[in-house]
């Protein structure tokens, strides 16, 4: 905030360009039968993982349009991966990298969130009771504040 208490975008003009990286996650829990159908590729809307991966990557690239005060960033890599945590819980993990003056935490969090929302959208015809949870930053590096690694994958 400025001296008058007004919201403002942080001026990164004088900051040094450094290698930035962030990893975020979201989990989506569902009926075990839904998870089976996702893994077997038999959902009515098609390949859930491919569609959610594309959505997450696209969301990371557009974060500055969604989150007020975020800077547009020259991202060099965005990866969205999926892991079955239990027979009814899927973890979405997004990793974003760039060399720039500000971090990529919001881009990674947005990618993980939108990928999880896309899983919900692709599967809601068979399971409207899905729950998206545990959206959090797992790791970040670069910049003045240095490295952060969550001690556990569960939020505080």
Backbone as CSV, one residue per row, in Angstrom:
resi,resn,N_x,N_y,N_z,CA_x,CA_y,CA_z,C_x,C_y,C_z
1,UNK,0.847,-1.178,0.000,0.000,0.000,0.000,0.892,1.241,0.000
2,UNK,0.355,2.318,-0.560,1.131,3.550,-0.585,0.984,4.284,0.744
3,UNK,1.571,5.474,0.842,1.564,6.235,2.097,0.166,6.665,2.529
4,UNK,-0.802,6.638,1.607,-2.187,6.993,1.929,-3.069,5.765,2.171
5,UNK,-2.461,4.582,2.178,-3.228,3.369,2.412,-3.920,2.810,1.182
6,UNK,-3.563,3.304,0.022,-4.161,2.820,-1.223,-3.410,1.600,-1.753
7,UNK,-4.159,0.672,-2.322,-3.549,-0.497,-2.939,-2.734,-0.043,-4.133
8,UNK,-1.580,-0.680,-4.346,-0.732,-0.336,-5.485,0.020,-1.565,-5.962
9,UNK,0.414,-1.524,-7.201,1.254,-2.577,-7.743,2.690,-2.301,-7.297
10,UNK,3.392,-3.327,-6.859,4.768,-3.170,-6.411,5.641,-2.794,-7.604
11,UNK,6.496,-1.804,-7.421,7.423,-1.377,-8.466,8.620,-2.322,-8.458
12,UNK,8.769,-3.115,-9.506,9.876,-4.063,-9.595,10.977,-3.557,-10.523
13,UNK,10.867,-2.313,-10.952,11.796,-1.741,-11.921,13.253,-1.830,-11.528
14,UNK,13.562,-1.662,-10.254,14.949,-1.673,-9.795,15.412,-3.033,-9.296
15,UNK,14.508,-4.014,-9.258,14.882,-5.338,-8.773,15.750,-6.061,-9.798
16,UNK,16.606,-6.928,-9.296,17.468,-7.724,-10.176,16.687,-8.898,-10.765
17,UNK,17.031,-9.248,-11.972,16.466,-10.442,-12.594,17.181,-11.651,-11.991
18,UNK,16.410,-12.581,-11.461,16.977,-13.821,-10.920,16.128,-14.998,-11.385
19,UNK,16.699,-16.185,-11.259,15.953,-17.408,-11.584,14.886,-17.602,-10.517
20,UNK,13.655,-17.776,-10.950,12.513,-17.954,-10.044,11.854,-19.293,-10.347
21,UNK,11.376,-19.946,-9.290,10.688,-21.214,-9.437,9.671,-21.319,-8.303
22,UNK,8.504,-21.889,-8.626,7.501,-22.149,-7.591,6.765,-23.443,-7.929
23,UNK,6.428,-24.184,-6.874,5.643,-25.405,-6.997,4.437,-25.264,-6.082
24,UNK,3.251,-25.510,-6.624,2.022,-25.434,-5.839,1.200,-26.685,-6.090
25,UNK,0.252,-26.916,-5.212,-0.612,-28.079,-5.370,-2.055,-27.740,-5.078
26,UNK,-2.915,-28.593,-5.582,-4.328,-28.625,-5.215,-4.706,-30.098,-5.223
27,UNK,-5.603,-30.477,-4.344,-6.099,-31.850,-4.341,-7.585,-31.838,-4.641
28,UNK,-8.034,-32.867,-5.332,-9.455,-33.013,-5.604,-9.850,-34.436,-5.207
29,UNK,-10.802,-34.516,-4.286,-11.262,-35.804,-3.780,-12.615,-36.128,-4.389
30,UNK,-12.831,-37.414,-4.635,-13.994,-37.863,-5.401,-14.339,-39.296,-5.019
31,UNK,-15.375,-39.822,-5.613,-15.716,-41.227,-5.439,-14.629,-42.087,-6.103
32,UNK,-14.283,-43.233,-5.511,-13.266,-44.090,-6.133,-13.608,-44.484,-7.574
33,UNK,-14.895,-44.644,-7.869,-15.304,-44.997,-9.236,-14.968,-43.874,-10.215
34,UNK,-15.057,-42.641,-9.743,-14.708,-41.496,-10.595,-13.226,-41.525,-10.911
35,UNK,-12.409,-41.775,-9.896,-10.957,-41.862,-10.098,-10.631,-42.977,-11.091
36,UNK,-11.287,-44.114,-10.953,-11.057,-45.218,-11.886,-11.349,-44.793,-13.319
37,UNK,-12.453,-44.110,-13.513,-12.832,-43.673,-14.872,-11.839,-42.655,-15.424
38,UNK,-11.357,-41.758,-14.572,-10.343,-40.797,-15.017,-9.104,-41.550,-15.487
39,UNK,-8.623,-42.460,-14.659,-7.389,-43.196,-14.969,-7.551,-44.109,-16.175
40,UNK,-8.747,-44.625,-16.380,-9.007,-45.486,-17.539,-9.317,-44.692,-18.801
41,UNK,-9.524,-43.386,-18.662,-9.829,-42.542,-19.811,-11.233,-42.743,-20.345
42,UNK,-12.184,-43.055,-19.449,-13.556,-43.334,-19.902,-14.559,-42.271,-19.466
43,UNK,-14.096,-41.075,-19.158,-15.029,-39.994,-18.819,-15.741,-39.518,-20.084
44,UNK,-17.018,-39.164,-19.984,-17.783,-38.733,-21.170,-17.161,-37.558,-21.924
45,UNK,-16.502,-36.637,-21.214,-15.925,-35.462,-21.877,-14.542,-35.719,-22.458
46,UNK,-13.957,-36.892,-22.188,-12.659,-37.203,-22.784,-11.533,-37.294,-21.781
47,UNK,-10.315,-37.069,-22.273,-9.084,-37.229,-21.499,-8.958,-36.119,-20.452
48,UNK,-9.263,-36.460,-19.215,-9.283,-35.485,-18.122,-7.892,-34.914,-17.880
49,UNK,-6.881,-35.760,-17.827,-5.532,-35.282,-17.518,-5.016,-34.316,-18.580
50,UNK,-5.199,-34.627,-19.845,-4.715,-33.736,-20.908,-5.424,-32.388,-20.873
51,UNK,-6.730,-32.432,-20.717,-7.497,-31.186,-20.695,-7.124,-30.334,-19.484
52,UNK,-7.008,-30.963,-18.306,-6.658,-30.223,-17.087,-5.232,-29.680,-17.158
53,UNK,-4.329,-30.429,-17.759,-2.946,-29.955,-17.905,-2.909,-28.700,-18.782
54,UNK,-3.612,-28.738,-19.907,-3.653,-27.566,-20.792,-4.282,-26.379,-20.075
55,UNK,-5.372,-26.611,-19.353,-6.037,-25.524,-18.622,-5.111,-24.907,-17.584
56,UNK,-4.369,-25.735,-16.863,-3.444,-25.220,-15.858,-2.342,-24.376,-16.470
57,UNK,-1.786,-24.842,-17.576,-0.726,-24.081,-18.253,-1.277,-22.751,-18.764
58,UNK,-2.438,-22.797,-19.385,-3.049,-21.556,-19.889,-3.342,-20.587,-18.743
59,UNK,-3.810,-21.107,-17.620,-4.127,-20.254,-16.467,-2.875,-19.581,-15.922
60,UNK,-1.779,-20.325,-15.836,-0.529,-19.731,-15.351,-0.137,-18.543,-16.218
61,UNK,-0.290,-18.695,-17.526,0.092,-17.643,-18.463,-0.808,-16.411,-18.366
62,UNK,-2.005,-16.571,-17.784,-2.954,-15.458,-17.719,-3.194,-14.975,-16.291
63,UNK,-2.363,-15.396,-15.371,-2.552,-15.034,-13.965,-2.635,-13.523,-13.775
64,UNK,-1.798,-12.783,-14.463,-1.785,-11.330,-14.307,-3.123,-10.698,-14.699
65,UNK,-3.927,-11.398,-15.502,-5.247,-10.884,-15.882,-6.319,-11.250,-14.855
66,UNK,-6.021,-12.198,-13.994,-6.993,-12.694,-13.023,-6.782,-12.147,-11.617
67,UNK,-5.539,-11.976,-11.216,-5.197,-11.567,-9.853,-4.726,-10.110,-9.882
68,UNK,-5.467,-9.225,-9.219,-5.063,-7.812,-9.215,-3.638,-7.639,-8.677
69,UNK,-2.920,-6.755,-9.260,-1.561,-6.361,-8.877,-0.477,-7.356,-9.275
70,UNK,-0.819,-8.452,-9.943,0.205,-9.375,-10.448,0.833,-8.788,-11.710
71,UNK,2.119,-8.972,-11.821,2.833,-8.523,-13.010,2.761,-9.596,-14.092
72,UNK,2.713,-9.199,-15.359,2.867,-10.191,-16.426,4.324,-10.678,-16.402
73,UNK,4.512,-11.978,-16.498,5.860,-12.548,-16.374,6.256,-13.310,-17.635
74,UNK,7.535,-13.280,-17.972,8.018,-14.060,-19.115,8.332,-15.498,-18.685
75,UNK,7.302,-16.286,-18.505,7.496,-17.661,-18.037,8.242,-18.476,-19.075
76,UNK,9.162,-19.283,-18.595,9.960,-20.130,-19.466,9.485,-21.569,-19.448
77,UNK,8.810,-21.965,-18.361,8.312,-23.335,-18.275,7.155,-23.395,-17.292
78,UNK,6.125,-24.138,-17.682,4.999,-24.442,-16.792,4.718,-25.926,-16.970
79,UNK,4.717,-26.661,-15.854,4.399,-28.089,-15.902,3.263,-28.359,-14.926
80,UNK,2.325,-29.174,-15.352,1.212,-29.587,-14.498,1.193,-31.112,-14.502
81,UNK,1.312,-31.695,-13.309,1.361,-33.148,-13.182,0.298,-33.618,-12.204
82,UNK,-0.041,-34.896,-12.303,-1.094,-35.492,-11.491,-0.560,-36.721,-10.779
83,UNK,-1.030,-36.900,-9.534,-0.628,-38.057,-8.738,-1.848,-38.546,-7.967
84,UNK,-2.089,-39.838,-8.030,-3.154,-40.428,-7.237,-2.636,-40.597,-5.817
85,UNK,-3.263,-39.900,-4.874,-2.831,-39.936,-3.480,-3.495,-41.102,-2.751
86,UNK,-4.780,-41.277,-2.988,-5.559,-42.397,-2.458,-6.483,-42.841,-3.590
87,UNK,-7.210,-43.925,-3.412,-8.150,-44.319,-4.471,-9.227,-43.275,-4.766
88,UNK,-9.344,-42.260,-3.901,-10.367,-41.239,-4.129,-9.821,-39.812,-4.102
89,UNK,-8.501,-39.639,-4.116,-7.931,-38.288,-4.050,-6.800,-38.133,-5.063
90,UNK,-6.902,-37.094,-5.865,-5.939,-36.782,-6.910,-5.201,-35.501,-6.536
91,UNK,-3.885,-35.521,-6.613,-3.088,-34.316,-6.363,-2.653,-33.725,-7.693
92,UNK,-2.882,-32.433,-7.842,-2.414,-31.668,-8.996,-1.204,-30.874,-8.511
93,UNK,-0.118,-30.967,-9.243,1.098,-30.235,-8.872,1.532,-29.390,-10.058
94,UNK,1.701,-28.096,-9.834,2.115,-27.174,-10.892,3.480,-26.584,-10.554
95,UNK,4.366,-26.575,-11.534,5.698,-26.000,-11.378,5.874,-24.929,-12.448
96,UNK,6.304,-23.745,-12.015,6.510,-22.621,-12.931,7.934,-22.104,-12.750
97,UNK,8.583,-21.792,-13.864,9.952,-21.249,-13.844,10.051,-20.033,-14.756
98,UNK,10.859,-19.072,-14.311,11.204,-17.943,-15.164,12.424,-17.241,-14.598
99,UNK,13.015,-16.387,-15.394,14.065,-15.483,-14.954,13.467,-14.096,-15.025
100,UNK,13.200,-13.505,-13.854,12.538,-12.210,-13.855,12.733,-11.515,-12.517
101,UNK,12.056,-10.388,-12.346,12.219,-9.524,-11.182,11.250,-9.821,-10.046
102,UNK,10.302,-10.695,-10.277,9.321,-11.025,-9.249,8.972,-12.507,-9.341
103,UNK,8.457,-13.027,-8.247,8.236,-14.463,-8.133,7.066,-15.002,-8.931
104,UNK,6.996,-16.323,-9.001,5.982,-17.017,-9.787,5.036,-17.850,-8.919
105,UNK,4.948,-17.508,-7.642,4.076,-18.254,-6.743,2.616,-18.193,-7.172
106,UNK,2.137,-17.017,-7.535,0.733,-16.881,-7.917,0.435,-17.647,-9.198
107,UNK,1.394,-17.704,-10.099,1.204,-18.447,-11.342,1.094,-19.946,-11.059
108,UNK,1.930,-20.455,-10.157,1.866,-21.877,-9.809,0.563,-22.199,-9.078
109,UNK,0.157,-21.338,-8.138,-1.098,-21.555,-7.415,-2.303,-21.494,-8.355
110,UNK,-2.271,-20.569,-9.291,-3.368,-20.449,-10.261,-3.418,-21.673,-11.165
111,UNK,-2.262,-22.135,-11.630,-2.214,-23.317,-12.489,-2.787,-24.533,-11.778
112,UNK,-2.381,-24.765,-10.539,-2.875,-25.925,-9.784,-4.378,-25.814,-9.550
113,UNK,-4.841,-24.631,-9.201,-6.264,-24.422,-8.917,-7.122,-24.633,-10.155
114,UNK,-6.731,-24.042,-11.265,-7.530,-24.150,-12.488,-7.480,-25.581,-13.039
115,UNK,-6.353,-26.248,-12.913,-6.296,-27.646,-13.333,-7.265,-28.487,-12.499
116,UNK,-7.326,-28.253,-11.186,-8.272,-28.981,-10.332,-9.714,-28.640,-10.704
117,UNK,-9.984,-27.375,-10.968,-11.328,-26.985,-11.407,-11.703,-27.661,-12.718
118,UNK,-10.736,-27.836,-13.594,-10.997,-28.499,-14.871,-11.307,-29.977,-14.659
119,UNK,-10.598,-30.616,-13.724,-10.935,-32.005,-13.388,-12.389,-32.058,-12.934
120,UNK,-12.768,-31.115,-12.065,-14.162,-31.081,-11.600,-15.112,-30.943,-12.794
121,UNK,-14.836,-30.002,-13.661,-15.712,-29.767,-14.812,-15.817,-31.001,-15.704
122,UNK,-14.711,-31.669,-15.921,-14.697,-32.842,-16.804,-15.447,-34.026,-16.191
123,UNK,-15.574,-34.033,-14.853,-16.132,-35.202,-14.164,-17.465,-34.952,-13.475
124,UNK,-17.944,-33.734,-13.475,-19.150,-33.410,-12.707,-20.396,-34.165,-13.170
125,UNK,-20.432,-34.623,-14.395,-21.591,-35.377,-14.879,-21.748,-36.700,-14.147
126,UNK,-20.640,-37.233,-13.616,-20.712,-38.510,-12.909,-20.490,-38.378,-11.402
127,UNK,-19.998,-37.210,-10.939,-19.695,-37.052,-9.502,-19.709,-35.572,-9.126
128,UNK,-20.863,-35.079,-8.729,-20.969,-33.667,-8.323,-20.478,-33.427,-6.899
129,UNK,-20.165,-34.483,-6.170,-19.728,-34.346,-4.783,-18.231,-34.162,-4.606
130,UNK,-17.493,-33.976,-5.682,-16.046,-33.797,-5.573,-15.723,-32.560,-4.732
131,UNK,-14.571,-32.612,-4.055,-14.126,-31.506,-3.199,-12.701,-31.129,-3.588
132,UNK,-12.497,-29.854,-3.869,-11.154,-29.337,-4.132,-10.636,-28.778,-2.812
133,UNK,-9.414,-29.180,-2.458,-8.863,-28.794,-1.149,-7.343,-28.702,-1.226
134,UNK,-6.751,-28.306,-0.123,-5.307,-28.291,0.066,-4.581,-27.558,-1.067
135,UNK,-5.073,-26.380,-1.397,-4.374,-25.537,-2.365,-3.307,-24.782,-1.584
136,UNK,-2.038,-25.008,-1.940,-0.972,-24.353,-1.185,0.324,-24.323,-1.983
137,UNK,1.192,-23.421,-1.573,2.539,-23.336,-2.122,3.389,-24.397,-1.431
138,UNK,4.074,-25.208,-2.213,4.946,-26.239,-1.656,6.395,-25.784,-1.590
139,UNK,6.790,-24.985,-2.584,8.189,-24.595,-2.672,8.318,-23.372,-3.563
140,UNK,9.312,-22.537,-3.261,9.657,-21.421,-4.147,11.125,-21.117,-3.961
141,UNK,11.735,-20.583,-5.010,13.126,-20.161,-4.908,13.329,-18.927,-5.770
142,UNK,14.401,-18.209,-5.441,14.749,-17.005,-6.177,14.299,-15.754,-5.482
143,UNK,14.920,-14.662,-5.850,14.533,-13.368,-5.312,15.112,-13.084,-3.940
144,UNK,14.747,-11.939,-3.416,15.268,-11.440,-2.149,14.942,-12.354,-0.968
145,UNK,13.746,-12.926,-0.971,13.345,-13.759,0.169,13.929,-15.169,0.112
146,UNK,14.568,-15.528,-0.997,15.261,-16.813,-1.078,14.339,-18.011,-1.236
147,UNK,14.713,-19.078,-0.578,14.042,-20.373,-0.751,13.027,-20.620,0.361
148,UNK,11.911,-21.210,-0.039,10.879,-21.668,0.897,10.518,-23.090,0.515
149,UNK,10.469,-23.977,1.499,10.008,-25.338,1.274,9.047,-25.674,2.410
150,UNK,7.826,-26.024,2.049,6.842,-26.425,3.055,7.345,-27.693,3.733
151,UNK,7.300,-27.724,5.041,7.788,-28.871,5.784,6.954,-30.118,5.555
152,UNK,5.672,-29.928,5.336,4.758,-31.026,5.024,3.857,-30.563,3.904
153,UNK,3.258,-31.474,3.192,2.389,-31.090,2.094,0.996,-30.658,2.577
154,UNK,0.769,-30.727,3.863,-0.506,-30.256,4.422,-0.338,-28.794,4.845
155,UNK,-1.336,-27.967,4.592,-1.241,-26.567,5.007,-1.299,-26.442,6.520
156,UNK,-0.886,-25.300,7.019,-0.884,-25.054,8.476,-2.262,-24.877,9.010
